[in-house]
Amino acid sequence: MFHANGLSALLWAISMFLGSGLMALADEAPCTLHHEGNYYNLNSLKASQDYEFKTLGGHSFYLNVCRRVTTEPWSTGVPNNVDIAGLVRKDHHDFAVGLVNTTLEMRDTGLMLHLSNGSPCPGEDNLYGSSSIRFLCNPSVYGAGKPVVISQFPEDDNEACQYTVEWQTHFACPTGERGLISGLIVFLVITMMILLMLLIVFSTLYNRFVLGKRGFDQLARLSKIHLLEVMDFCIELFQSALDNVRSSGNRWARLTRDINPASYQWSSRDEEQAMMAADPLEDEHNRELQDTNVRRNDMSNGTQGVDDLGTIRS
Ligand SMILES: *[C@@H]1O[C@H](CO)[C@@H](O)[C@H](O)[C@H]1NC(C)=O
């Protein structure tokens, strides 16, 4: 049963690997959000040139979405290597209003993006620039729309440290989710190819090193059963992935249950044995085991036998 255990372990490892792949796929992608059956995606607002608008006191505000600003920051007081999401060009320096955050949040006020850890607030210890950007779905706004500062605190432009920005745009409206399903299909096709390759490689290695075949004999012969099993596996994977995408509940628990190797592979011991019996590799393996047993019996019975080195025992 070495063969069966090895195969189970291999398939288990593969399913764990696939599980984490699916998890990544089912998780929220950067700057997207699933909420009450709707899907929001703000990636289209990423711009090669920052959005520019004014603070309440008339200073320039540069903002980008889901990426760092393209405007060169100047004396912001934050380390050079962090991604500033937006900045205000104050009289004597730039003020970072927060670092890039790709996690969206739905509040009763709307689709929110919270930026924090910007420049140190003027005259405050341990307080850093932050901002809340509220995206409002407005289908009549053509193009990206324009952000507007609706409040800042403190209100004085040179002291201001927290900003609230409102942004009416049609990009904040719920959209369909074309990307996910096609991504899933590509993922499954690649998975199937990897599985097939592994099957061929391992069968060949098995034939060569365990069964000691050489030449063309060592090449894997894919039986119908193997192929059917790979297909079954993929169908189950697809179903569990679909379930998974539909449910917004406890994803990890579902996934590990759905592609648990014990549940998909062989539903009963009988089936497993039937499969093994039908497996030509296993047949040969058994025959070989029997051969060795016969030889061993000969030797232990004390009758004259020939051992592996060919010396004659008496
Ligand atoms: C990013 O946004 C999320 C959701 O609004 C928020 O919980 C989190 O604190 C933010 N992270 C940073 C570093 O601002």
The ligand as an SDF file (V2000), in Angstrom:
LIG
                    3D

 14 14  0  0  0  0  0  0  0  0999 V2000
   -6.6520   50.7550    5.8060 C   0  0  0  0  0  0  0  0  0  0  0  0
   -8.0560   50.7800    5.6980 O   0  0  0  0  0  0  0  0  0  0  0  0
   -8.7370   49.9120    6.5950 C   0  0  0  0  0  0  0  0  0  0  0  0
  -10.2090   49.9570    6.2500 C   0  0  0  0  0  0  0  0  0  0  0  0
  -10.7060   51.2550    6.3060 O   0  0  0  0  0  0  0  0  0  0  0  0
   -8.4620   50.3530    8.0210 C   0  0  0  0  0  0  0  0  0  0  0  0
   -9.1130   49.4830    8.9110 O   0  0  0  0  0  0  0  0  0  0  0  0
   -6.9550   50.3200    8.2580 C   0  0  0  0  0  0  0  0  0  0  0  0
   -6.6740   50.8270    9.5380 O   0  0  0  0  0  0  0  0  0  0  0  0
   -6.2450   51.1840    7.2200 C   0  0  0  0  0  0  0  0  0  0  0  0
   -4.7920   50.9950    7.3840 N   0  0  0  0  0  0  0  0  0  0  0  0
   -3.9740   52.0330    7.4650 C   0  0  0  0  0  0  0  0  0  0  0  0
   -2.5250   51.7050    7.6590 C   0  0  0  0  0  0  0  0  0  0  0  0
   -4.3500   53.1740    7.3810 O   0  0  0  0  0  0  0  0  0  0  0  0
  1  2  1  0
  1 10  1  0
  2  3  1  0
  3  4  1  0
  3  6  1  0
  4  5  1  0
  6  7  1  0
  6  8  1  0
  8  9  1  0
  8 10  1  0
 10 11  1  0
 11 12  1  0
 12 13  1  0
 12 14  2  0
M  END
$$$$
